[in-house]
Amino acid sequence: MKASFGVASLFAASAYGHTIFQEMYVNGVSQGHLTGIRVPDYDGPITDVTSNDIICNGGINPYHTPLPSTVITVPAGAQVTAEWHHSLAGADPSDTADPIDPSHHGPTITYLAQIPNALQSSVTGLKWFKIQEDGLIAANQSWGVDRMIANKGKVTFTIPSCIPAGQYLLRHEIIALHGATAYPGAQFYMECAQIQITGGGSTQPATVSFPGAYKGTDPGITVNIYYPLLTNYTIPGPPVFSCAANGGSGGATTTAKTTTTVATTSKTTTSAASTTTAAGTVVQYGQCGGQSYNGPTVCVAPYTCKASSIYYSQCL
């Protein structure tokens, strides 16, 4: 059953090409529409990277009330899927701007921050680490948002297996760059889900703060994506955190920060993982490979792991 909300907020949302992260899946299982996610009634962007609204939204775009009282249980190492849609009504095949207007090219990014109580209202002062990013594949000028649209609003990523158990906020974000030639122009869309990570290890990732992690002068924030065509794009924020090869017991590690470049010799191939007979764990559209990726690599049947570039493979 979809959650109810005001007719006025639905009308406002449908009038623009914006979007809201509003449903989460754990290992392919939906946790419920609007469950455990602090969603606003209005789907507009944040444009000021120095504002506290850049943390979890909810300021100039006030939260839908009452605030969620659910904390979603997520095992360390699980596959999590975030689902976006144009309005809080959810998927609408008749809406050409659902899950977001296709002009809104840009990256998708996911962060985690440990928090004493995932239900607490205050989100200032938290320390965040990045666990996923999907930017530009320069060879075909496709973006993380393009892949999200093709996947019907879904972005799938892996919770690191080595981080400590406890309560966290999961901050999932889209940066739309269609108007980013001057600052403020980039549009930031983000919501935070309330989660309890179980299992895990003891690795403490390096962290950043919001606001502070982004600057208006960052080349991934103020950028012309149209002309000349980009041959590389640096996703803003810190490197993606990954667990150490020994299971993460030796402390924090992060992958080297890289840019996506033109891959003139890249081919779409089936990764070696797709030929194994091991039981698959990665759900459809989930990431299963790529440079610096350290999560599960075997897809659930009947999907196989397809490489779209050296940076990203997914179960298709």
C-alpha positions in Angstrom: 0.0 0.0 0.0 1.4 3.4 -1.0 1.7 6.0 1.7 -0.8 8.9 1.5 0.1 12.5 1.2 -1.4 15.9 0.2 -2.8 16.5 -3.3 -1.1 19.8 -3.3 2.3 18.3 -2.8 1.7 15.7 -5.5 0.7 18.5 -7.9 3.8 20.5 -7.1 6.1 17.5 -7.6 4.5 16.6 -10.9 5.1 20.1 -12.3 8.9 19.7 -12.4 11.5 17.2 -13.5 12.8 16.5 -10.0 13.0 13.3 -8.0 12.9 11.7 -4.5 14.6 8.5 -3.1 11.6 6.8 -1.6 12.0 3.0 -1.3 14.8 0.7 -0.3 15.5 -2.9 -0.9 17.8 -5.3 1.1 19.1 -8.2 -0.9 16.2 -7.6 -3.4 13.4 -7.4 -0.8 11.5 -4.1 -0.6 11.3 -2.6 2.9 8.1 -0.7 1.9 7.2 2.5 0.2 8.5 5.5 2.2 9.5 3.1 5.0 12.6 4.2 7.0 13.5 7.1 4.7 13.3 10.8 5.5 11.5 12.1 2.4 10.3 15.6 1.7 6.9 16.4 0.3 8.5 18.5 -2.4 11.0 17.0 -4.8 13.1 20.1 -5.5 16.9 20.3 -5.4 19.4 21.7 -3.1 21.9 24.1 -4.8 23.9 25.5 -1.9 26.7 23.1 -0.9 27.4 25.2 2.2 23.8 24.7 3.6 22.9 22.1 6.2 20.2 21.1 3.8 22.9 19.3 1.8 23.1 16.7 4.5 19.7 14.9 4.4 17.4 17.5 2.8 14.4 18.6 4.9 15.1 22.3 5.3 13.9 24.3 2.3 12.1 21.1 1.3 10.3 20.2 4.6 10.0 16.5 5.5 6.8 14.5 5.0 5.4 14.0 8.4 5.3 12.1 10.7 8.9 11.3 10.3 9.6 7.6 9.9 9.9 5.5 13.0 11.3 2.4 11.3 15.0 1.5 11.3 15.8 -0.9 8.5 17.9 -3.9 9.3 20.8 -4.4 6.8 23.4 -7.1 7.2 27.0 -6.0 6.5 27.9 -7.2 3.0 24.2 -7.0 1.8 23.1 -5.7 -1.5 21.0 -2.5 -1.1 18.9 -0.9 -3.8 17.7 2.7 -3.6 14.6 3.6 -5.8 13.9 7.1 -7.0 10.6 8.5 -8.4 9.4 11.9 -9.6 6.7 12.2 -7.0 5.8 10.4 -3.7 3.1 8.5 -5.5 5.9 6.1 -6.8 6.3 4.7 -10.2 4.2 6.3 -13.0 4.9 4.9 -16.5 2.8 7.7 -18.0 5.1 10.4 -16.6 8.0 11.1 -19.0 9.9 12.7 -16.0 9.7 9.5 -13.9 12.0 8.6 -12.2 13.6 11.9 -13.2 13.7 14.0 -16.3 16.2 12.5 -18.7 18.0 15.8 -19.2 19.2 15.6 -15.6 22.6 13.9 -16.4 25.0 13.4 -13.6 26.4 10.9 -11.0 24.8 8.8 -8.3 26.6 8.6 -5.0 26.0 6.8 -1.6 27.4 7.6 1.8 27.1 6.1 5.3 27.4 7.8 8.7 27.3 6.0 12.0 24.9 7.7 14.4 24.0 7.1 18.1 20.3 6.8 17.3 19.0 6.5 13.7 15.7 8.1 14.8 17.3 11.3 16.2 16.2 14.4 14.3 19.7 16.1 14.3 22.0 15.2 11.5 24.6 17.9 11.9 28.1 16.9 12.9 28.0 13.4 11.5 31.0 11.8 9.8 30.4 10.3 6.4 32.2 7.9 4.1 31.4 7.1 0.5 30.5 3.5 -0.4 29.3 3.9 -4.0 29.6 6.3 -7.0 28.7 6.0 -10.7 29.6 8.9 -12.9 30.4 9.3 -16.6 31.3 6.6 -19.1 33.0 8.9 -21.5 33.1 6.4 -24.4 29.4 6.6 -24.8 28.7 9.8 -22.8 26.4 8.0 -20.4 25.9 8.9 -16.8 25.0 7.2 -13.5 21.6 8.9 -13.7 21.1 7.5 -17.2 21.7 4.0 -15.8 19.3 4.7 -12.9 16.6 5.7 -15.4 17.2 2.6 -17.5 16.9 0.5 -14.3 13.4 2.1 -13.6 14.7 4.3 -10.8 16.9 1.8 -9.1 20.6 2.0 -8.0 22.1 -1.0 -6.3 25.3 -1.1 -4.2 27.0 -3.2 -1.5 27.2 -2.4 2.2 30.9 -2.9 3.2 31.3 -6.2 5.1 34.0 -4.9 7.4 32.5 -1.9 9.0 31.2 -2.0 12.6 27.6 -3.0 13.4 25.4 -0.3 14.6 22.9 2.4 13.6 23.7 4.5 10.5 22.1 7.0 8.2 22.5 6.0 4.5 22.6 9.1 2.3 21.8 8.4 -1.3 22.3 11.3 -3.8 22.0 12.4 -7.4 23.8 15.4 -8.7 22.1 16.8 -11.8 24.6 18.7 -14.0 22.4 20.0 -16.8 22.6 23.6 -15.5 26.0 23.4 -13.9 28.1 25.7 -16.1 28.1 28.3 -13.3 27.7 28.0 -9.5 25.1 27.6 -8.1 23.8 25.5 -11.0 24.2 21.9 -10.1 21.2 20.3 -8.5 21.6 18.0 -5.5 18.9 15.5 -4.7 19.4 13.4 -1.5 17.5 11.6 1.2 18.7 9.6 4.2 17.5 6.2 5.2 17.6 5.0 8.8 19.4 1.6 9.0 20.8 -0.8 11.6 23.8 -2.7 10.2 24.3 -6.2 11.7 27.4 -8.4 11.6 30.3 -6.5 10.1 33.8 -6.0 11.5 35.9 -3.3 13.1 37.2 -1.3 10.2 36.8 2.5 10.8 36.7 4.3 7.4 38.1 7.7 6.9 35.3 10.3 6.9 34.2 13.7 5.7 31.6 16.2 6.9 28.5 17.7 5.3 28.6 20.6 4.6 32.3 20.7 3.8 32.8 17.7 1.6 31.8 19.6 -1.5 32.9 23.1 -2.8 31.2 25.1 -5.5 34.5 25.3 -7.4 34.9 21.5 -7.5 35.3 20.4 -11.1 32.6 17.8 -10.6 30.1 20.5 -9.5 30.7 23.5 -11.7 31.1 21.9 -15.2 29.8 22.2 -18.7 28.8 18.7 -19.7 27.7 19.6 -23.2 30.6 21.3 -25.1 33.2 20.3 -25.6 32.2 16.7 -24.7 33.9 15.5 -21.6 36.7 13.0 -21.8 36.8 12.7 -18.0 34.7 13.7 -15.0 35.8 13.7 -11.4 33.0 12.8 -9.0 33.0 15.2 -6.1 33.7 14.1 -2.5 36.1 11.6 -1.1 37.2 8.3 -2.6 34.9 5.3 -2.3 35.7 3.3 0.8 36.6 -0.4 0.4 37.3 -3.1 2.9 40.9 -4.4 3.2 41.7 -7.6 1.4 42.1 -9.4 4.8 38.5 -8.7 5.7 39.0 -5.2 7.0 40.5 -6.1 10.4 43.6 -4.0 9.7 42.1 -0.6 9.6 40.6 1.7 7.0 41.4 1.7 3.4 40.0 3.7 0.5 40.3 3.3 -3.2 42.4 5.8 -5.1 40.3 8.6 -6.5 40.0 8.2 -10.2 38.3 9.9 -13.1 36.4 8.3 -15.9 38.1 8.6 -19.2 37.4 7.7 -22.8 38.0 4.0 -23.2 38.5 3.6 -26.9 39.2 -0.1 -26.6 36.5 -1.0 -24.1 34.0 -3.7 -24.9 30.8 -4.9 -23.4 31.7 -8.4 -22.2 30.5 -11.0 -19.7 32.8 -11.0 -16.7 34.4 -14.2 -15.5 32.0 -14.1 -12.5 29.1 -14.8 -14.8 30.5 -18.2 -15.8 31.0 -19.6 -12.3 28.6 -22.1 -10.9 28.5 -20.6 -7.4 25.2 -19.5 -6.0 24.6 -15.9 -7.0 23.9 -13.1 -4.5 23.8 -9.9 -6.6 20.3 -8.9 -7.6 19.2 -7.6 -11.0 20.8 -4.3 -11.9 23.2 -4.6 -8.9 26.9 -3.8 -9.3 29.0 -7.0 -9.7 32.4 -5.7 -10.8 34.5 -2.8 -11.8 37.8 -1.1 -10.9 38.1 -0.8 -7.1 34.9 -2.7 -6.5 35.2 -5.3 -3.7 31.7 -6.6 -3.3 29.9 -9.8 -4.5 30.5 -10.7 -8.1 28.0 -13.5 -8.8 24.5 -12.6 -10.0 21.3 -14.4 -9.0 19.8 -16.5 -11.8 19.0 -15.9 -14.6 21.2 -12.7 -14.6 24.9 -12.5 -15.5 27.5 -9.9 -14.8 28.0 -7.6 -17.7 30.9 -5.1 -18.0 29.9 -1.8 -19.4 33.4 -0.3 -18.7 36.5 -1.0 -16.6 34.7 0.9 -13.8 31.3 -0.7 -13.7 29.7 -4.1 -14.3 26.1 -4.9 -13.3 23.7 -7.9 -13.3 21.6 -7.9 -16.4 
